[in-house]
């Protein structure tokens, strides 16, 4: 394969990714890609996505983009990990060889050397056990990241509302939650307990309606959720949901949630700021899952986990205050924070 062909498949900026591993086993029908974005801070941590894509290039680009987000997330959370993501292409609905497929992928992970896999869309703890059996270094097989992700997002919401000049607090503040799966439903219950007025939305309409009935909330169709009038929009489902075309239709003051890779591209952050909407970068707000993995990997206590999750709120407040002081978007401030830490780690590595 020529350099031109590689760039056509993986993107012209593919060389910004530290390591890109293509995995194939024709016997099992395995096609996968491991994207290690950066390992300056330590072994690269990131989930394994098992999904269908229209082209191989689309899957590779998503792995690279999400790996970069993991680098930023781990760096901003002050964790000793780099960022990575992997994609296993789901080319068939046949599940009969799933265990063998995951074990074989675990062998490729082991060869990559510095990749720590976790659960992601389409994979679960059983898949991680199979990868581990294949030789992968799995940081924590038993961790369900959803509860800690929800707690971290809750801390970020509290901090962002507190810093926002026009939002008095959670009590009575109107919030739209887009996606009420494990993370979104946990957030909804916590915010309802705090007195927030909730509007719930999910592709599974029955799930949204049942939860809304439990909490005394209302519902809205998923396609209308992003533009529903509210103080806070909390995305917990779709990636790349907000582009320039959506910004002018938004009816919120604050965006903070659990969904990864929310903006179509970084320039959308500027459009949000111009529209008077405060956007807390997703990799700041949704770091609870990786924080949980790190604490358990270090054999920390529940008290230490609670303290580490609470720090997500502290970092959110500091970030938003710096954004106001500098006149820059929170995204730009967060990216600079991450890059400063990564650059310092590289200098220390060279010095050693």
N, C-alpha and C positions, 0 to 999 in steps of 0.2 A: 504494500500500500504506500502510495506517495504522500508527501507532506500535504500537497493540495487536497488529496482525497481525505486525509485525516481532518483537515480544517473544514472541509465541506460537511463532514458527518458530525464532528464534535464542536464546531464553532471556530471562527478565526482566532479567537482569544484562548484557544485550548491550552496554549503554552503557559498560561497563568495558573493552571492546575498543576500542583506538585507531582502527582502521580495519577495516571489513568490506566486501569487494568481491565482489559476485555477478557471475559471468561466464556468458554464454550465447551460443551460436551454433547456431541451429536447423538450418542446413544440414549442419553436421558432427555434430550431436547432442551438442554440448559443454554441459555444466552443471558449474560449478565455483564454489568459494568460496575467497577468500584472506582469512585472518584475521591481521591485524597487531596483536599484543597491545600492544606498547610499543616505541618507537624512541628512547627517551631516551639510550641508550648508543651508538646508531649504527644503521645500516641493519638491518632485521629479518631474521634468518637462520632458516630452517626448511625442512623437507622438503615434498615434494609427494606426497600420498597418492592412489593411484588404486584405488578400491575401491567396492563396492556397499553401499548403505545402505537400510534399510527405508523411510525417509522423508528428505526434504530436510532437515528440522529436525535429524535425527540426525547427518547429515554436518556441518551447520553447527556444532552443539554440539561435535562431536569436534574440528573445526578450531580452535574457540575455546579449548577445554580444552588441547589440545596446544600451541597457540601460547603460552598462559600458561606451560606447562612449559618451553618454549624460552626465554622471557624469564628465568625463574629459573635455568635451566642456564647461559645465556651470562653472566648477571650474576655468579653464584657462581664461574664459571670465570675471571672477570676478563677477559672478552673484550669487544672494542669493538663489540658487536652487540646489537640488541634481539631480540625473539622473535616468530616468525610460524609459521604452518603453513597449508598449502592442501590442499584436497580436490577431486579431479576425480571426479565421480560416474561409476562404471562401469555404464552402463545397458545395455550390450550386450557380447557376447563377440566381436563382429566387430572384427578387428584391421586391416582393410584400410585404414582412414583414420587409423591411430594417429599417423603422422608429422604429418599435417595437423592433427590434434587438438592435439598437443603444441605445434606451431608457433603455432597460434592462441592457445593458452593462454599461450605466451610473450609474445604481444602484450599480453595483459591484464596479465601480470606487469610488463612494461615501463611500462605506464600507471600501475600502482600506485605506482611511483616509488622506494620504499625497501625493496623485498622481494628478498632473495637466496635463490633456491630451491635445494634439494638433493634427493638421493634419499630415498625413504621406501618404505613398503610399497606394492608394485605398480609402482614406477618404478625405472629404472636409468639408467646413464650415457648410453645412446643417447637416452633421453627428454630428458635435460638438453641434449644437443646440439641436438635439435630445438627446445626452448624457447629456447635461445641464438640459433638461427637466426631465431626470431620476435622477437628483440629483448630477451629477458630477460638481466639481469646475473647470470650463473651464476658463483659464486665459484671453483669448481674442478670442472670436468667430469670429470676423470680420477680423482678421489679415491674410493676404496672405503673407506667409514668403518669397516667391520667390524673389520679388524685393530687399528686404534687404539682402537676402542670396547672390544674385548676386553682390550687392555693396560691401559686406564684402569680397567676393572672389577677386573682382577687387583690393581692397586695399591690400590684401595679395599678389596678383601677382605683383603689383607695388613694394611692399617692397622687395619681394624675388628677383626680377630682379635687383633692386637697390643694394642689398647686394651681389649678385652673382658676382664674379670677372671677369667672361667672357661674361657678358651680359650688353651692354651699356645702355639699356633702352627699352621701349616698341616700339619705332619707328624702324621699319624694323625687329623686332624680330619675328621669325616664331613660331606660336603656333597652336597646334592641339586641337580642342575642341571636346570631345567625349560625344555627347548628347546635342542637341540644343532644349530642351524643354523650359519652362519658364525661368529657371535660365541660361541655356547655351546660349539661344538666346539673352538675355539681356547682358550677358558678351560679346558675339560676337560683338554686336553693339558698346559697349563701347570700346572694344579693337581695333575695326576697326577705330573708331574715333581717337584713340591715335596713329594710324599709324602702328599697328602690321600687319604682314602677316598671314592670317588665313587659316587653313585647317579644314573644318567642317565634322562631321560624326554623323549619327543618324540611328537608326533602321528604322525610317520612311525616306526613301531616298528622297522622294519628298520634305519633310520639309527641309532637309539639302540643297537640290539643290536650292529651292526658296530663302532661306536665303543667300546662297552663291552668287546667282545672284544679290541680293540686295546690298551685301557688297563688291562685287568684289573679293570673296574668291574662293577657290577650295574645292573639296569634296574628301572623301575617304570612302571606305566601312567600316562598324563598326568593322569587324574582322581584318582589317588592321590598324585601327587608332592607336592602342596602340604601334605599331612598326614603324609608319610613321616617317621619319626623320624630326625633329623639335627641336627648342631650348627649348620649354616649352610644356609639355603635361598637358591638363586641363580636368580631368575626371568629367563629370557632369551627369553620368547615373549609370552604373553597379557597384554594391558593390562587394568586394572581387575580384577585377579584376586582381590584380598584385600579383603573387606568385613567388617563386624562379625560376620556369621554364620560366617565362616571362622576368625576369630582364636582362638576357644576350641579349635578342632580342630588348630591348629598344634603341631608337635612340634620346634621349633627354638629356638635362642637368638639367632640373628642372621639378618637378611634384607638382602642386598645383591646387586644384579644389573643386568642391561642392559635389562630390559623397561621401556618408557615407561609413565607414567600407571598405576602398579601399584595404588594404593589406590582404592577406589570413591569415597571422598571423604576430605578431610583429617582428619576426626574419627577415622578408623580408626587414625591414628598414635597417638592417645591410648589407644585400646584395646590396641594392641600394647605400649605402654609399661606399661600396667597389668598385662599378662600376662607382663611380664619379658622381652619380646622387643625387641632393638635393631634398629631399621629405619634403614638408611642411605638417604636420599631418592634416588630413581632419577636425578633431574637432577644430583645430585652425582657418583654413581658412573659414569654412562654418558656423561660429557661428552667422552670421547676422540675421537669423530667430529668434533665441532665444533672441538675443539682442533687436530686434524689439518688441517681446512679452513683455520683461521686461520693456522697456521704456513706452509702452502703458499701461501696468498694473499699472505703477507708475504715469500715466497721464502726461508723459513728453511731451515736445514740439518737433517739427520737427527738430529744431536746435540741441536739445539734442540727438535725434536719429542719426543725421548726425555725431555728434561728437563721439558717442559710436561706430558707424560703422567704422569710421576712425581709432579708437583705435585698430581694428583688424590688420591693417597694422603695427601699432607701435609694437604690441605684436609679430607679425611675424618677424620683423626686429630684435628685442631684442632676440628672440628665436634662430634665425639663427646665430647671432653673438655669443651667448653663446655656441651654438653647435660647432662653429669653435674654440672658446677659450678652451673648455673642451675636444675637440676631441671625442665628443659623437654624436650620431644621434639626429636630432631634435626631433624625437619621444621620445627618452629617456629623453631628457631635458624637454619636455612638460609634460610627465607623472610625473616626479619628481615635477614640479611646481604645478600640480594639487594635488598630494598627500600631499605636504607641506601645502597647503591651507586647505585641508580636515582634516588633522591631527590637525592643529591649531584649527579648529572649534570644533573638538571632545574634545580637552583639555579644551576649553572655556566652552563647554557644561557640562563637568564633574565638572569644578570649580564652575559653577552656582548651 
